[in-house]
Every structure is written in C-alpha cells, then in structure tokens.
C-alpha cells in the first residue's frame, strides 16, 4: 500500500464525525461488565469528580461507630500508590483495509471488538455492518486495550475510508507510553477500631481517591471494584463502610489494569491487619486469623459464605501453608539477630476474589466440516491468557471429537457479534460456556449418527459424513447469558507466603521464595492457570517495587520509556516460586463452567505478601540500627531509595570500630 499524508482532512473529519460513546459504555456499563453488585452503589457526578458510596443492604450492619471504652483500639493510615503503565509487549496497533461495498476490515489489537466496531462506525457515520473488526490475538492488554485502542483503530479507519487504501499504525514504545495512561494513582485512607482483648475488628472504614486523568469513565468502574472487594477475607463486627472518588487531572486518560482497584484495596486491608497487630503487640498471623470470616457469615456485599456456590476454603489453604510460615518466622528472627546489613522478612496474605459471570455476554459459532474438522469462534479475545486453548479443549470435550480436529478461529464481529469485552478474568470460562452451548445443539443433531443400529460407537468422521448425507446442518451458535438478580456468584480463594531479604546498605531486595496455594475449583487447564498465577504475581511485583511513573501538573509523564520506567526483570522475580492448587474443590455455583473458577486476576492480590514481608525486614533494620519501633509505612512502589531511607541507616552505622 502506498503511503499518504491525510493532512488537515483527517483532523477535520474527526472533528465533524467524532461521536462520544461514553453514554453507551460509561460508568454503569463498566460496572455491569465487570461484576459489581446490582444494589448498594450510588453515584454522584460532579464536574471534576465522581463519588461512589457503598450503602449496606437491608439487614446489614449500618453503623461504623464502635463503642467507646478502654478496650477499643482506634487506628488509621493512608497508603499511596503511583501510576503504573500496562506495558503490554505489543503496543497499540491497527490496520484497516477497504473492501467492496464500502466495507472496512479492521485488524485491531483490542480487548473489545464490538466497541471498536461501534466507535469506528460512529466516527465514519456508517452502519455497523460496514465495519468488520478482527483480532487473531493481542500481544498483551492487561486492560489497556479495553478502550485506549480506539484511537489507533479509528485513525486507520478514517485514512482507509478517505483515501481508499490500506492504512496501518503500530505505535513506537515511547509514543505509546506518552499518549496513554495506566493504572490510576490511588490514595487509600482507612480507619479501624478493634477490641483489644479479642483482637477482632469492630469497624473498618476506607476511602479511595483515584486519579482518572482527563476522563474518569474508566476510573469510576475501577473505583467501584475497589469498594466492592474492600472487605477481603475479614469481618468487621459492627460495620464495614467504603467510599471513593475518581478525580480529573491534566494527565492522559487512565483505564483499567489487571485487578483494577482491587490491588490497592486488598493491600490497604492487609496493611490494616499488620498495623493492628503492631498496636496490640501480637503476631500478625494471630490477628489475621482472629478476623477471618467464618462459614455462614454474611458479607457487606450481599452474599453469605457457604451458600449459593460460595464455598469458604481460606482456612484450609491457610492451614496448609502455616507450618512453613511459622518455621520461616523463626528462621528470619535467627538470621536478623546474626546480621546487621541484611535483614529478612516473612508475610502471609489471603485473598477472596469475587466473580459474577452474568456480566459476560459472549457469543460462539461452531462449524463442523465434511472431513470432521471443527472450527470454533467466540467473542473472547486471546490476549495471552490461554483462552483459545481452553475453548478448543471444551469444544472437543462437548462434541466428543479428537482435540486435534478443533481449530479456534479469529475473533471477528462478522462471526460473533455484540460480544462483551475481554477482561475481568471471566472471559475464558464464559467463552467456553458459549462454545459448549453451540456444541450441545450440534451433538443433538448428530446423536442419531454417533452409534450404529447395534449401539456401537461410530467413528467421528463417519458420523459427520452420514449426517451431511442426510442434509443435517452442522453449524450452530451459542450465547453465554447467565443473567441473574444476584450480584456476585462465587469467589476464587488463595493464600500467598513470601520470604524476602533486604540489603540495608542499598535498599535492594531479593524475593527468596514465594509460595502460593489456590482454590481454582476444577481447573479447565491447570498448566494455563498456573501460568496465570505466576504472571499475575510478577505484574503485581512491578506495582509494589519497580515501576515508577510520575506526572507533573501539566500532565507530562516521566516514565515514557524503559530508561526511566522499569517493569520487573529476571532478577526481580522470586528465586523460588511454588504454586499449588487445592484438590477436590469443585466450584458448585450454578454458573460454574465444568466446576472451574476464574484465574488471572485473583492471585495478583497475594503479591502483597512480598510488600509486607519487605516492611517486616525494614522494621527489623530500624530496630537494630536505630532502636526505633515506631509504626511506619512504605510507599508504593517501594523503590530501593525508599527502602534504604526507611531503614534509618546513618553515618554512625557505617563506621568501623578499631580493635587493638
């Protein structure tokens, strides 16, 4: 294709044709797509901020004020985290090709083909059927391609439409980082009260302030997730309250990033447990255990543990790792007593990650060809999460054909239209369900041909040939729709144990060992789910330690290239990384796909164990070097500079004592 310079025509075209899609896919739409409860959330829009409050459902505790007596401990803290970039390996990319009849074929690195289709159609002023959006796979997304891909896709479409030639855009890394935001900076303030005798939380109140950039539509959805996941695994006896704000700034628009809002929310509650333990002079794990939910407890967010598919496996997961944790605690104490400039820390974190599959409306098309081979296409996009592998396996399972006969086709709006976005860790199982629904239709049509007159099985290819000989249709669609009046439908659980070592002189850290034990239900593919655990933890490792992106008042970012911005490298990952899954724990929720649970985002929360283990090591250094046992927090990310400063190392600690 020849290169063209659209010049002012392109800008004029955008100015005349650009149509906002925020009313279609704004705050409410994102809540619906990402599994937030249907009740209890209220929104108050203002010019530069969105406020979101959680209102406890009828019958839930309504107060967050504790009794005033000498046995009540009151604590508060504010946790700050900076912006984090998505840093997907493939930058934003798109290619548009004009076809006959005014049709545009758009290849977009996208997590939402349907949104790209409707947006491009609006920009060009044409019907949606004139725009075909395809994606074989996106080279990573992590949420960045839920909406921020639209600029590249729309720009190529406008050029291709104006000049009737193919147009391609593939952003250079620094440009890609400059024009897009990332995970929102967040200020999280919590206040708690607890009974000093029982160590139990009485009240927990948390306020989130997220920075949306020039627009808050995506940030408001992430804020909703921060609120609705804010209880984690802990019960506040007299009341839990969460509230938040999403504010506008001059910076580029932020958008969802893997485990949006929940990563910050989870860490705040874990830090609260550490602070409470510090104030009470108790081991952290003892305080955590005292505040765990119990089977039969009702949560503030409308579900009861032990009912309606909500199993409660945290005690089982916790007990499996606790002996190792206690041994490491003892070993760390001995190591720290023997070493001045190297300190070790240990921490164990639990997570309860709730899901609502009703928010993924995913279509599927399954075609069986004359030779017995099968093609399945779904509305889910492959972004490295293994969706295609799971869909192929579920298709072969549902049809009863050999796996090697199944091919997964491109995700394309002319095959599987009107799909929900790919994100929130629910797409893989929803796409599998859609494919199996289509397969059920085909299996019913094939049933008369799968056995002979004597009841003996017939070879797959022969059965297909016989059905086609009788003019049986061998293409069918499926539609994943598990709509319900309920909010959340099940939870993925996990526990993470981290052991770290801090170099007090430099602030550098080594993650000596990370052990994770997950309840994934009956995994659709344990190898993929294991990889999702490892990958999610490494992404969160960057959030906690290495990735710094500062924004000045004019909205300019400092981290627009890898010279300043540092995603985790091979030297940052745990030296020993153990992942296991709870056996014989099928997901019994009515919506569960083959008794599986979501993977991807749920284990990310467990990276807080590394962050809080580093804090424990720093606390040991402060006590050893300065005799300081005051409460303190580390910033996020906890860079080497921040860690070294927090250790309270001064020149006196660096002097050698002369010996005779």
C-alpha positions, 0 to 999 in steps of 0.5 A: 500500500502506498503511503499518504499524508491525510493532512488537515482532512483527517483532523477535520473529519474527526472533528465533524464525525467524532461521536462520544460513546461514553453514554453507551459504555460509561460508568454503569456499563463498566460496572455491569461488565465487570461484576459489581453488585446490582444494589448498594452503589450510588453515584454522584457526578460532579464536574471534576469528580465522581463519588461512589458510596457503598450503602449496606443492604437491608439487614446489614450492619449500618453503623461504623461507630464502635463503642467507646471504652478502654478496650477499643483500639482506634487506628488509621493510615493512608497508603499511596500508590503511583501510576503504573503503565500496562506495558503490554509487549505489543503496543497499540496497533491497527490496520484497516483495509477497504473492501467492496461495498464500502466495507472496512476490515479492521485488524485491531489489537483490542480487548473489545471488538464490538466497541471498536466496531461501534466507535469506528462506525460512529466516527465514519457515520456508517452502519455497523455492518460496514465495519468488520473488526478482527483480532487473531490475538493481542500481544498483551492488554492487561486492560489497556486495550479495553478502550485506549485502542480506539484511537489507533483503530479509528485513525486507520479507519478514517485514512482507509475510508478517505483515501481508499487504501490500506492504512496501518499504525503500530505505535513506537514504545515511547509514543505509546507510553506518552499518549496513554495512561495506566493504572490510576494513582490511588490514595487509600485512607482507612480507619479501624477500631478493634477490641483489644482483648479479642483482637477482632475488628469492630469497624473498618472504614476506607476511602479511595481517591483515584486519579482518572486523568482527563476522563474518569469513565474508566476510573469510576468502574475501577473505583467501584471494584475497589469498594466492592472487594474492600472487605477481603477475607475479614469481618468487621463486627459492627460495620464495614463502610467504603467510599471513593472518588475518581478525580480529573487531572491534566494527565492522559486518560487512565483505564483499567489494569489487571485487578483494577482497584482491587490491588490497592484495596486488598493491600490497604486491608492487609496493611490494616491487619499488620498495623493492628497487630503492631498496636496490640503487640501480637503476631500478625498471623494471630490477628489475621486469623482472629478476623477471618470470616467464618462459614455462614457469615454474611458479607457487606456485599450481599452474599453469605459464605457457604451458600449459593456456590460460595464455598469458604476454603481460606482456612484450609489453604491457610492451614496448609501453608502455616507450618512453613510460615511459622518455621520461616518466622523463626528462621528470619528472627535467627538470621536478623539477630546474626546480621546487621546489613541484611535483614529478612522478612516473612508475610502471609496474605489471603485473598477472596476474589469475587466473580459474577459471570452474568456480566459476560455476554459472549457469543460462539459459532461452531462449524463442523466440516465434511472431513470432521474438522471443527472450527470454533469462534467466540467473542473472547479475545486471546490476549495471552491468557490461554483462552483459545486453548481452553475453548478448543479443549471444551469444544472437543470435550462437548462434541466428543471429537479428537482435540486435534480436529478443533481449530479456534478461529479469529475473533471477528464481529462478522462471526460473533457479534455484540460480544462483551469485552475481554477482561475481568478474568471471566472471559475464558470460562464464559467463552467456553460456556458459549462454545459448549452451548453451540456444541450441545445443539450440534451433538443433538443433531448428530446423536442419531449418527454417533452409534450404529443400529447395534449401539456401537460407537461410530467413528467421528468422521463417519458420523459427520459424513452420514449426517451431511448425507442426510442434509443435517446442518452442522453449524450452530451458535451459542450465547453465554447469558447467565443473567441473574438478580444476584450480584456476585456468584462465587469467589476464587480463594488463595493464600500467598507466603513470601520470604524476602531479604533486604540489603540495608546498605542499598535498599535492594531486595531479593524475593527468596521464595514465594509460595502460593496455594489456590482454590481454582475449583476444577481447573479447565487447564491447570498448566494455563492457570498456573501460568496465570498465577505466576504472571499475575504475581510478577505484574503485581511485583512491578506495582509494589517495587519497580515501576515508577511513573510520575506526572507533573501538573501539566500532565507530562509523564516521566516514565515514557520509556524503559530508561526511566520506567522499569517493569520487573526483570529476571532478577526481580522475580522470586528465586523460588516460586511454588504454586499449588492448587487445592484438590477436590474443590469443585466450584458448585455455583450454578454458573460454574463452567465444568466446576472451574473458577476464574484465574488471572486476576485473583492471585495478583492480590497475594503479591502483597505478601512480598510488600509486607514481608519487605516492611517486616525486614525494614522494621527489623533494620530500624530496630537494630540500627536505630532502636526505633519501633515506631509504626511506619509505612512504605510507599508504593512502589517501594523503590530501593531509595525508599527502602534504604531511607526507611531503614534509618541507616546513618553515618554512625552505622557505617563506621568501623570500630578499631580493635587493638 
